[in-house]
Amino acid sequence: MRVLLGIPTGGAPAQPFLTSLATLRLPDRVTAFDRYLVTGNYVPAQRELIADRALELGADALVMCDDDMVLPPDALSALLELLAADERCAVAGALYYSRDGFRPMAVTRWNDENTTTASIPAFANEPVHVDGVGFGCVAMRTAALRALDAPYFPADVYIEREPARVRICNEDYRFCGRVRAAGWSVVLHAGVRCGHYDRASGIIHPLQWEPLDETNRERIAVLREGRPALIPYAPLPAAVETHQRASITYVRPER
């Protein structure tokens, strides 16, 4: 198995990430391994360049890790073994939480046209099929990339009036939706648990992993008395969400 590790970065990888990167183990089946850092300020396009590199190298699998993840030593090995065990698995993702430690980064009931329908899938310690996983630490089969048209990672620009904030997001969940539509599967490997380093506070989240009796049920995020909370899934009235198409052009200088 030929593997490329791609790292999108703003230029200054977090020290806990670098420390954990040095401890990673590879399975015996890996015969060639390369690493590729892409610097920039637009992560979806950085992922495009990483995917291009994997295809150019003829890699069998592409692993992507964000530069604020804290990786367990078996992360790459476990995710790559999951791909090897299921030839229809296109994406295998590790379990990690949002940077504030609030929610697991995986979804079910995902809908590109209404992101408010998404819920958090039930999971324990074993791999489970889901609609999408966050790309903080993920392995993907390059055969699935070859089956898609580029660009591979469409993204959402999430615009919030209160607070006045704009975020680029969902290129991971949208990619997972594309491969599922093409007949592949997406798996969350909840036994591979990564910390998420918050540069502002210097804290690695989650501070404590949730107990299985909490995670082993589908949940949704709600506001309770102005504070976010995770509760058991129940159908709720859909929130109003407006989608406005905007174009973006990738300019590639000739070599």
C-alpha positions in Angstrom: 0.0 0.0 0.0 1.4 3.4 -1.0 0.3 6.2 1.3 0.5 10.0 1.2 0.1 12.0 4.5 -1.2 15.5 3.6 -1.3 18.3 6.1 -3.1 21.6 5.3 -1.6 24.3 7.5 -1.7 28.0 8.0 2.1 27.9 8.3 2.7 27.2 12.0 1.6 23.6 13.0 0.8 23.3 16.7 3.5 21.8 18.8 1.3 19.1 20.3 0.5 18.0 16.7 4.1 17.8 15.8 4.9 15.9 18.9 2.2 13.3 18.2 3.1 13.1 14.5 6.5 11.8 15.5 4.9 8.8 17.4 2.8 7.5 14.5 3.1 3.9 13.5 2.5 2.5 10.1 1.0 -0.9 9.3 3.3 -3.5 7.7 1.3 -3.4 4.5 2.5 0.2 3.8 5.3 -0.1 1.2 5.8 3.6 0.4 5.1 6.7 2.5 5.3 10.4 1.6 4.4 13.6 3.5 3.1 16.7 1.9 2.4 20.1 3.7 0.3 22.7 1.9 0.3 26.2 3.3 -2.5 28.7 2.8 -5.6 30.3 4.2 -8.3 28.4 2.3 -8.4 24.8 3.5 -10.7 23.4 0.8 -8.2 24.4 -1.9 -5.3 23.1 0.2 -7.2 19.7 0.3 -7.5 19.9 -3.5 -3.7 20.3 -3.9 -3.1 17.4 -1.5 -5.5 15.2 -3.4 -3.8 16.1 -6.7 -0.5 15.1 -5.2 -1.8 11.8 -4.0 -3.1 11.0 -7.5 0.2 12.1 -9.1 2.2 9.8 -6.9 -0.1 6.9 -7.5 -0.9 6.5 -3.8 -3.4 3.9 -2.8 -4.6 5.9 0.2 -4.5 9.5 1.3 -4.4 10.4 4.9 -5.2 14.0 5.9 -4.5 15.5 9.3 -5.1 19.1 10.4 -2.2 20.8 12.1 -4.0 21.1 15.4 -4.8 17.5 16.0 -3.2 15.4 18.7 -2.9 11.9 17.2 -2.7 8.6 19.0 0.2 6.4 17.8 -2.1 3.9 16.1 -4.2 6.5 14.3 -2.8 6.0 10.8 -2.5 2.2 11.3 -6.1 1.7 12.4 -7.6 3.9 9.7 -5.6 2.3 6.9 -6.5 -1.2 8.2 -10.1 -0.2 8.1 -9.8 0.8 4.4 -8.0 -2.5 3.7 -10.7 -4.5 5.3 -13.6 -3.0 3.3 -13.0 -2.4 -0.4 -16.1 -0.2 -0.6 -15.0 2.1 2.3 -13.9 5.4 0.7 -13.4 7.4 3.9 -12.4 6.3 7.4 -12.3 9.1 10.0 -11.0 9.2 13.6 -13.1 10.5 16.4 -12.4 14.0 17.6 -14.5 16.9 19.0 -14.9 20.5 17.9 -12.2 22.9 19.1 -14.3 23.9 22.1 -14.9 20.3 23.1 -18.6 20.5 22.6 -19.5 18.1 19.8 -18.1 15.0 18.1 -17.2 15.8 14.5 -19.3 13.3 12.6 -22.8 13.5 11.1 -25.8 11.5 10.1 -29.0 12.8 8.3 -26.7 15.1 6.4 -28.3 17.3 3.7 -26.2 19.6 1.6 -29.2 21.9 1.0 -30.2 22.1 4.7 -27.4 21.6 7.2 -29.8 22.0 10.1 -31.2 18.4 9.5 -27.8 16.8 10.6 -27.5 14.9 13.8 -24.6 13.3 15.7 -24.5 9.6 15.1 -24.6 7.0 17.8 -21.1 5.4 18.4 -19.2 3.3 20.9 -15.7 2.2 20.4 -16.1 0.2 17.1 -16.3 1.5 13.5 -19.8 2.7 12.5 -21.2 3.8 9.1 -22.1 7.5 9.1 -23.0 10.2 6.6 -19.9 12.2 7.1 -16.8 12.6 9.3 -14.6 15.6 10.0 -11.3 15.7 8.2 -9.2 16.5 11.2 -7.7 13.0 10.9 -9.0 10.9 8.0 -7.9 8.2 5.6 -9.4 8.0 2.1 -9.1 5.6 -0.8 -7.7 7.3 -3.8 -9.8 5.1 -6.1 -12.8 7.0 -4.8 -11.1 10.3 -5.7 -10.5 9.0 -9.2 -14.2 8.2 -9.6 -15.1 11.9 -9.0 -14.7 15.0 -11.0 -12.4 17.7 -9.7 -12.6 20.0 -7.7 -13.3 17.4 -5.1 -14.0 19.5 -2.0 -16.9 22.0 -2.5 -17.4 24.1 0.7 -19.9 26.2 2.4 -19.3 29.8 3.6 -21.3 30.1 6.8 -22.4 33.6 7.4 -23.7 34.6 10.9 -25.1 38.0 11.6 -25.0 37.6 15.3 -22.2 37.2 16.1 -20.8 38.9 13.1 -18.7 36.0 11.8 -18.0 34.1 8.6 -16.6 30.6 8.5 -15.5 28.3 5.7 -16.8 24.8 6.5 -18.4 21.5 5.5 -16.0 20.6 2.7 -15.5 17.3 4.6 -19.1 16.5 5.0 -19.9 17.5 1.4 -17.1 15.3 0.1 -18.4 12.4 2.1 -21.8 13.0 0.5 -20.3 12.9 -2.9 -18.6 9.5 -2.4 -21.7 8.0 -0.8 -23.7 9.1 -3.8 -21.2 7.3 -6.0 -21.8 4.1 -4.0 -19.0 4.2 -1.5 -19.3 4.1 2.3 -18.0 6.4 5.1 -17.0 5.1 8.4 -16.3 6.7 11.8 -13.7 4.7 13.7 -14.6 5.8 17.2 -11.8 3.7 18.7 -9.3 6.1 17.2 -9.5 9.1 19.4 -7.7 12.4 18.7 -7.3 15.5 20.8 -8.1 18.9 19.3 -5.7 21.6 20.3 -7.2 25.1 20.9 -4.4 27.6 20.2 -6.1 30.4 22.0 -6.4 28.6 25.3 -3.7 26.0 25.0 -6.2 23.3 25.9 -6.5 20.0 24.2 -10.2 19.0 23.9 -12.1 17.1 25.0 -10.9 17.4 28.6 -12.8 14.1 29.3 -14.2 11.6 26.8 -18.0 11.2 27.0 -19.3 7.9 28.5 -20.6 5.3 26.1 -24.1 5.5 27.5 -24.1 9.1 26.2 -22.5 8.5 22.8 -24.3 5.3 22.0 -27.4 7.1 20.9 -28.2 9.6 18.2 -28.2 13.2 19.4 -28.8 16.8 18.2 -27.4 20.1 19.3 -29.8 22.6 20.8 -29.7 25.8 22.9 -30.9 25.5 26.5 -31.2 28.8 28.3 -28.7 30.3 25.8 -26.2 27.5 26.2 -25.4 24.7 23.7 -26.4 21.2 24.8 -26.5 17.7 23.2 -29.8 15.9 23.7 -31.3 12.6 22.3 -32.4 12.9 18.7 -36.0 13.9 18.1 -37.5 15.4 14.9 -37.7 19.2 15.3 -39.1 21.9 13.1 -36.5 22.7 10.5 -34.6 26.0 11.0 -34.7 28.5 8.2 -31.5 28.4 6.2 -30.9 30.4 3.0 -28.5 29.0 0.4 -27.1 31.5 -2.0 -24.7 30.3 -4.7 -21.4 32.1 -5.2 -18.6 31.2 -7.6 -15.0 30.7 -6.9 -12.2 30.1 -9.4 -9.1 28.0 -8.8 -6.2 29.6 -10.8 -3.4 27.2 -11.5 -0.1 28.7 -12.9 1.4 26.6 -15.7 4.5 24.7 -14.8 
